Amino acid sequence: MNFANLFSIKNRKVIITGGTRGIGKAIVQDLIADGAEVTVVASNEEGLHNLKDEYPGVDTYRCNLQNENDIDGFCKNYLNKNEYCDILINNAGIDYKTQVDNISNEDFYKVYQVNLFAPFLLIKQFLPSMKKRRAGTILNIASTLGTRAAPGVAAYSSSKAALIHFTRCLSIEVAPFNIRANCISPGFCKTGLNYEFFENESGSNFIKSKIPMQRLLQEDEIIPIIRLAISDAGSYMTGANVIVDGGVGNW
């Protein structure tokens, strides 16, 4: 068995949302290194420009994932140019860390727009071509907080929990078309969403007391799991939620 070939994604057409920084950018870098045809969708215009400068072969689309018309426009432009994608990775996510009685209705809704509704809209747009070709892989990036409770993250956690269950239901519907749908739920990784917290004493105490491995997830540690989920190595894997959290969910 040739494991290198099994895990290869060379020449696959891949779309990833939120690929300009953090785990998303690490995924993009791995996709490019293996020879995939990568399209990055994000709202961060500066990040997209920087990514394009660094990797001229990458296609980039500025898209507000809170805006249904923006998403529809991206999908139509992409399909006119490419006809189909092999792999869709819904990685973008936002959070407003605050108590339930403090978060505004608008901010709560925004979290669901980006974390759940945008993946739904993208999947809905690309499923017809996947079904026609009887091939396709969908990967949704959820969170360990989608399977456990914590204060101050009700909007984020519940949106990721919904994404996980949405993926399970989706996997059953698309399996007869040889399409796979999975989730990966990373643990705590230092990102723009939590950088300040993990840079202070409270964050350091959290790492020591709440994470059994007593360290944060490194971005490159998620890459082998991503590759398993999107390559032929995971050909019989669908409807799964793979948790990579250093044991934090086991407390």
C-alpha positions as CSV (number, residue, x, y, z in Angstrom):
1,M,0.0,0.0,0.0
2,N,1.4,3.4,-1.1
3,F,0.6,5.7,1.8
4,A,2.1,8.7,0.1
5,N,-0.4,8.3,-2.8
6,L,-3.3,7.7,-0.4
7,F,-2.7,11.0,1.4
8,S,-2.0,13.0,-1.7
9,I,-4.3,15.8,-2.8
10,K,-2.2,16.8,-5.8
11,N,-4.2,18.5,-8.6
12,R,-7.4,18.5,-6.5
13,K,-9.5,21.6,-6.6
14,V,-9.9,22.8,-3.1
15,I,-11.9,25.7,-1.7
16,I,-11.2,26.9,1.9
17,T,-12.9,29.7,3.8
18,G,-10.9,31.8,6.3
19,G,-7.5,30.7,5.0
20,T,-5.5,33.9,5.6
21,R,-4.3,33.3,9.1
22,G,-4.1,30.7,11.9
23,I,-5.2,27.1,11.3
24,G,-6.7,28.2,8.0
25,K,-3.4,29.5,6.6
26,A,-1.6,26.4,7.8
27,I,-4.0,24.3,5.9
28,V,-3.5,26.5,2.8
29,Q,0.2,26.1,3.0
30,D,0.0,22.3,3.2
31,L,-2.5,22.2,0.3
32,I,-0.1,24.3,-1.9
33,A,2.9,22.2,-0.9
34,D,1.2,19.1,-2.1
35,G,0.2,20.6,-5.4
36,A,-3.5,21.2,-4.9
37,E,-5.4,23.9,-6.8
38,V,-6.3,26.2,-4.0
39,T,-9.0,28.9,-3.8
40,V,-9.2,30.9,-0.6
41,V,-12.4,32.8,0.4
42,A,-12.2,35.4,3.2
43,S,-13.3,38.8,4.2
44,N,-9.8,39.9,5.3
45,E,-8.8,41.9,2.2
46,E,-5.3,42.6,3.5
47,G,-4.8,39.0,4.4
48,L,-5.8,37.9,0.9
49,H,-3.4,40.3,-0.7
50,N,-0.6,39.1,1.4
51,L,-1.4,35.5,0.7
52,K,-1.5,36.2,-3.1
53,D,1.9,37.9,-2.8
54,E,3.3,34.9,-1.0
55,Y,1.6,32.3,-3.2
56,P,0.8,33.8,-6.7
57,G,-0.8,30.6,-7.9
58,V,-3.6,30.8,-5.3
59,D,-7.0,32.1,-6.3
60,T,-8.4,34.5,-3.8
61,Y,-12.0,35.9,-3.4
62,R,-13.0,38.6,-1.0
63,C,-16.4,37.5,0.4
64,N,-18.4,38.6,3.4
65,L,-19.6,35.3,4.8
66,Q,-22.4,37.2,6.6
67,N,-23.9,38.2,3.3
68,E,-25.9,35.7,1.3
69,N,-25.5,37.7,-1.9
70,D,-21.7,37.7,-1.6
71,I,-21.6,34.0,-1.1
72,D,-23.9,33.4,-4.1
73,G,-21.7,35.7,-6.2
74,F,-18.5,33.8,-5.2
75,C,-20.1,30.4,-6.0
76,K,-21.3,31.5,-9.4
77,N,-17.9,33.0,-10.3
78,Y,-16.1,30.0,-9.2
79,L,-18.3,27.5,-11.0
80,N,-18.2,29.5,-14.2
81,K,-14.4,29.3,-14.1
82,N,-13.9,25.8,-12.6
83,E,-17.1,23.9,-13.1
84,Y,-16.6,21.9,-9.9
85,C,-14.5,21.6,-6.7
86,D,-13.2,18.3,-5.3
87,I,-12.8,19.5,-1.7
88,L,-14.7,22.1,0.2
89,I,-13.3,23.2,3.6
90,N,-15.4,25.4,5.8
91,N,-12.9,26.8,8.2
92,A,-14.0,30.4,8.8
93,G,-15.4,31.2,12.2
94,I,-16.1,34.2,14.5
95,D,-16.9,34.6,18.2
96,Y,-18.0,37.2,20.7
97,K,-16.9,36.1,24.1
98,T,-19.5,37.4,26.6
99,Q,-22.3,36.2,28.8
100,V,-25.7,35.4,27.3
101,D,-27.4,38.5,28.8
102,N,-24.7,40.8,27.5
103,I,-24.4,39.6,23.8
104,S,-26.5,41.6,21.4
105,N,-29.1,39.9,19.2
106,E,-27.1,41.1,16.2
107,D,-23.8,39.6,17.4
108,F,-25.4,36.3,18.3
109,Y,-26.9,36.2,14.8
110,K,-23.6,37.1,13.2
111,V,-21.9,34.1,14.9
112,Y,-24.5,31.8,13.4
113,Q,-24.3,33.4,10.0
114,V,-20.5,32.7,9.7
115,N,-20.2,29.5,11.7
116,L,-23.3,27.6,10.4
117,F,-25.3,29.4,7.7
118,A,-22.3,30.2,5.5
119,P,-21.2,26.5,5.4
120,F,-24.8,25.5,4.6
121,L,-25.0,28.0,1.7
122,L,-21.6,26.9,0.2
123,I,-22.4,23.2,0.5
124,K,-25.8,23.7,-1.0
125,Q,-24.2,25.5,-4.0
126,F,-21.5,22.9,-4.6
127,L,-23.5,19.7,-4.0
128,P,-25.2,19.6,-7.4
129,S,-21.8,19.4,-9.3
130,M,-20.5,16.9,-6.7
131,K,-23.5,14.7,-7.1
132,K,-23.3,14.9,-10.9
133,R,-19.7,13.7,-10.8
134,R,-20.4,11.3,-7.9
135,A,-17.3,12.6,-6.1
136,G,-16.6,15.2,-3.5
137,T,-15.3,15.8,0.0
138,I,-16.7,18.3,2.5
139,L,-14.8,19.2,5.7
140,N,-16.2,21.5,8.4
141,I,-13.9,22.8,11.0
142,A,-15.8,22.9,14.3
143,S,-14.4,23.1,17.8
144,T,-13.9,21.1,21.0
145,L,-16.3,23.7,22.4
146,G,-19.0,22.2,20.1
147,T,-19.1,19.2,22.4
148,R,-18.7,20.7,25.9
149,A,-20.0,23.7,27.8
150,A,-18.2,26.7,29.0
151,P,-19.2,30.2,30.2
152,G,-19.1,33.2,27.9
153,V,-19.1,31.2,24.6
154,A,-22.8,30.2,24.3
155,A,-23.1,31.6,20.8
156,Y,-19.9,30.1,19.5
157,S,-20.2,26.8,21.2
158,S,-23.8,26.2,20.2
159,S,-23.1,27.2,16.6
160,K,-20.2,24.7,16.4
161,A,-22.4,22.0,18.0
162,A,-25.0,22.7,15.3
163,L,-22.3,22.5,12.7
164,I,-21.2,19.0,13.9
165,H,-24.8,17.7,13.9
166,F,-25.5,19.3,10.5
167,T,-22.5,17.5,9.2
168,R,-23.7,14.1,10.5
169,C,-27.1,14.6,8.9
170,L,-25.5,15.7,5.6
171,S,-23.2,12.7,5.5
172,I,-26.1,10.4,5.4
173,E,-27.8,12.3,2.6
174,V,-24.7,12.5,0.4
175,A,-23.1,9.1,1.0
176,P,-25.1,7.4,-1.9
177,F,-23.4,9.9,-4.3
178,N,-19.9,8.9,-3.1
179,I,-19.6,12.3,-1.3
180,R,-18.0,12.4,2.2
181,A,-18.7,14.9,4.9
182,N,-16.8,15.2,8.2
183,C,-15.9,17.5,11.0
184,I,-12.7,18.2,12.8
185,S,-12.9,19.8,16.2
186,P,-9.6,21.4,17.2
187,G,-8.8,22.3,20.8
188,F,-7.3,25.5,22.0
189,C,-4.9,27.1,19.6
190,K,-3.6,30.7,19.9
191,T,-5.5,32.7,17.3
192,G,-6.8,36.2,16.7
193,L,-9.9,35.2,18.6
194,N,-8.2,34.4,21.8
195,Y,-4.6,35.8,21.6
196,E,-5.0,38.3,24.4
197,F,-6.4,35.7,26.8
198,F,-3.6,33.2,26.3
199,E,-1.0,35.9,26.6
200,N,-2.0,36.8,30.1
201,E,-1.9,35.0,33.5
202,S,-5.5,33.8,33.3
203,G,-4.7,32.0,30.0
204,S,-1.5,30.5,31.4
205,N,-3.5,29.1,34.4
206,F,-6.1,27.8,32.1
207,I,-3.6,25.8,30.1
208,K,-2.0,24.3,33.2
209,S,-5.3,23.5,34.9
210,K,-7.7,22.6,32.1
211,I,-5.6,21.0,29.3
212,P,-4.2,17.6,30.3
213,M,-1.3,18.0,27.9
214,Q,-0.7,21.4,29.5
215,R,0.0,23.2,26.2
216,L,-1.9,24.7,23.3
217,L,-2.5,23.0,20.0
218,Q,0.1,24.0,17.4
219,E,-1.3,24.8,14.0
220,D,0.8,22.2,12.2
221,E,-0.4,19.4,14.5
222,I,-3.9,19.6,12.9
223,I,-2.6,19.2,9.4
224,P,-2.2,15.3,9.4
225,I,-5.8,15.0,10.6
226,I,-7.0,17.4,7.9
227,R,-5.1,15.4,5.3
228,L,-6.7,12.2,6.5
229,A,-10.2,13.6,6.2
230,I,-9.8,15.1,2.7
231,S,-7.7,12.5,1.0
232,D,-8.3,9.0,-0.2
233,A,-6.7,7.8,3.0
234,G,-10.1,8.5,4.6
235,S,-12.2,7.0,1.9
236,Y,-14.5,5.1,4.3
237,M,-14.7,8.0,6.8
238,T,-17.9,10.0,6.8
239,G,-20.1,11.6,9.4
240,A,-17.2,11.7,11.8
241,N,-16.2,14.4,14.3
242,V,-12.5,14.1,15.0
243,I,-11.6,15.8,18.3
244,V,-8.0,17.0,18.5
245,D,-7.9,18.9,21.8
246,G,-5.0,17.6,24.0
247,G,-7.6,15.9,26.2
248,V,-9.4,19.0,27.4
249,G,-12.8,17.4,26.6
250,N,-12.1,14.5,28.9
251,W,-12.3,16.4,32.2
